[in-house]
């Protein structure tokens, strides 16, 4: 709302006259939030955004009540007193792109494949390989990372992160055939989703899901590792200021997670489902 003011003059003892408002009346009104939330929207330039009022209106609309609440300058709002709804909380979104060029990186380079006898490795059986740690010419990495988080007061929170990454060998004078290959143990895609819940003052619950796409375990990209999804969960119960009880489950779905792949076709895997409980003491 803009105001049209009527002024009169008042005289102060020993001072010059100054204008004194006698009445304030509405001159302009808005029916569109896109203009009402900018102080100078009726003029030539929009002015400064009214973040405090925007947060309050957002809260009122999301909670289904018009009772008064308190909005913070960070753009979040607390639940209105006396209302039956809940505020939408705070949502943050980040997107980061990255490019990296690494010169003379050290990597395991395959120099021999069995069967046979080789100067550096001796006798290798069929399917065995001989590797030496050497400097490559350059590694190139490009990708992007997306992050999102939602906070509903102190009770709920949700965090999500995803990474798309392409890491390749740009040049390798010691092994030119490696140029263009994907770097070992670097998945093309990875993502995680975590949820925390604080239903009561002394109870904390959390769960997470982690995903990793397929990757290679060797420099020649001949030994793939399958993608996997792992689910974890935990709970904490605070007994006192110095003690708490905890429960945890790792790899709750008992997923088969490959961690290494030998040239003989033998896989190493991450631990299966594990659970634990205990008491933490501090003083």
N, C-alpha and C positions, 0 to 999 in steps of 0.2 A: 504494500500500500504506500502510495506517495501522499504527501500532505500539502494542503494549501494553507498558509498561515496569514493571519491578520495581526498587524503590529500597531502598537501605540507608543508614545514616547513617555518615559518617566525621567524625572530629574532627581538626582541624588545630591544631598548637600555638598557643596564645594566641588562637584564633578560635572562633567558634560552629560547631556542627555544620551540615553541609550534606548534601543528598541526593546519593547517588552511584549511577548506574545499574549494576546487576549483570547484567541480561539484557534483551535486546530481542527481542520476538517479534511475529509478524504477527497483527494483530487483525482487519483487514478487507482483502480483496482485491477487485479489480474485473476484469471480463471485457469491459468496454465502453470503447472509447477516448473516447467522449463524456463519460464521468465520470472516467476515469483521468488525463486531461490537465488536470483542474481539482483543485487541492490539497484543497479542502474539499467535494468533491462528495458525500461521505457525510453532510455536515451540512446546515444550513439554507440556506447560500448557496454558490455555485460557487467563488468565490475567483478568483485570478489565473491566466490561461491559461498553460500551460507551452509557450511558443513554441519553445524550444530542442529539447525532446524531440519536439514535433510535427514539426519540420523533419527531425530525424534519422530518425524512423519513416517519414515520407513518402519520404525518400531511399532508405531500405532497401527499401521496398516497390516503388518504381519501378525500382530497379536490379536487383532479383531476387537480392540477396545480403544476408547478415546481418553481413558484416564491418563493423568499426567505421569510422566516418567522422567528419568534423568539420562541425558545423552552426553557422551564424552566427546572431546574434540578429536579423538582418533577415528571417529566414524562409527563406533559401536554404541549400543544402547543397552541399559539394564532393563530388566523386566519392569513394567509399570506397576506401581503399588496398587493393590486392590483389583488388578486385572486377572482374568482367567487364562489368558494366552501366554505364550513365551516368545521372546525376541528371537530373531533369525540368527543372531550371533554375528561373528566376524568372519569374512572370507578373504583369503589372500591368495593371489595367483602370481607366479613368477615363470618366466621363460628366458633361458640363457642359451646362447649359441657359443660354441668354442671351436678354435682351430689351433692345432699345435704342430710344431715341426721340431723333431728331436734329432740332433746330429750325433753320430757315433754311439748309438745305443748298444748295450750289451745284450746278447740273446744266445740261446742254445741253438747252434747250427749243426744240422745233420751232415756228417762227412763220410759216413760209411754205412752200408746195409749188408747184413749177413745173408747167406752164409759166406764165410771166408776169413782170412787172416789179414789184419791191417796193422801198420806200424804203430799207430797211436792206441789202438784198442785191443790188439791181440786177436784171438779167434772169436768170431761172432757166429752164433747159431742162426739157422734160417729164421727170418722174421725179426731178428734183433737189429738194433741200430746203434751207431756210435756217434755221439754228439760232443761238441766242444763249445765252450763259451767264448764268443768272438764279438768284435765290434762290427756292426752293420754300418752302412753309409748313412741312411736317414729313415726315420719313421714318420708317417703323416697320420694325423688324427683329426677328424672333423665330426661334429655332432651337435646335439641340442639336449637340454635338460628342462623338463617341465615339472614344476612343483606347485601343489595346491594344498591349502590347509583351511580348516573350518573350526572355529571355536564357539561353542555355545556356553557362555559364562564359564564356570569352573567345573561343569558336570560332564560335558561331552567334548570330544575333539576328534577330528579326522584329518589324517595327513596322507597325501598321495605324492609320489615322485616317479618319473619315468625318464629314461635316458635312451636316446638313439645315438649310436656311436659307430663310426667306421674307422678302424685303425689298420693301416696297411704298411707294408715295407716299400718305401719309395726307391731305395737303392741299396744294394748289398755287394760291394766289390769282392768280398770273400766267397760269395755264393750268388752269382747273378741270377740264377733260376728262382730265387726267392722274391725278386721284385714283383710287386703286385699282390703278393699273398697277404692274407689276413694275419694279424699278430696273434700268437697263441693265447688262449685263455681270456680273450676279450669278446664277450657276447655282443651281438648286433643290437639287441634290445634287452632292457632290464626295467623292472618296475616294482614298486612296493606300495602297499596300502596298510595303514595302521589306524586302529580305533582305540581310544581310551575312554573309560567310563568311570566316573566317580559318584556312584549313587548315594553313598552315605559318607559321613565325615571320616570314618576310619577304614573305608573299603575302596580299593583301587583295582580296576580290572583293565586288561589290555589284550589286544589280539592283532596279529599282523599276517599279511600274505606277501610273499616275495616270489617274483618270477624272473627267470633268466632264460634267454633264448639259447639255441645251440651255439657251440663254439668249437674251436680246434685245440687239440692238446699238443700239436707239433708245428714246427716251422714250415713244413711242406704242405700243410693242410690236408693230410691223409688220414688223420686220426680224430674223428669228430666226437664231441661230447653232446649228448642229447640235452634239450632244454628241460627245465624242471620248475615246479611250483611248490613252495614250502609254506606251511601254515604253523605259526607259533601262538601260544596263549599263556597268560600269566595272571596271577592274582596276589594282592597284598592286603593283609588285615592288620591294622595297627592296634597293638594291645595297649601300649603305653608310650610315653615319650622315648623310652630306651629299648623297646622291643616290638617286633612285628613277626607275623607268620606269613610265609610265602608259599605259593604253589606255582609250578610251571610245567608246560608241555611243549617240547620242541619237535618239529616235524610231525604234527598231530595226525596228518593223513598217511603217515608212513610212506612218503614219496621215495622213489628210487632216484637218487641224485648221483650222477656220474661225476667224479672229480679227476680221474686220470684214465688214459687209454693207451695201453702199450701196443707195440707193433705186433705182438703175438696174439692180440685180440683179448687180452685180459683187462678188465675194468677195475678201478678202485672206486668205491662209493662212499658217500657221506653217511654218518650214523643214522640208523632207523629211528623210529619214534622213541623219544626219551621223556621221562617225567621225573619230577623231583619235588620235594617239599622240605621245609626247614624253618628254623627260627633264627632271626637276626637280632643280636644284642649289641648295643653301643652304650658307651659311658665315657 
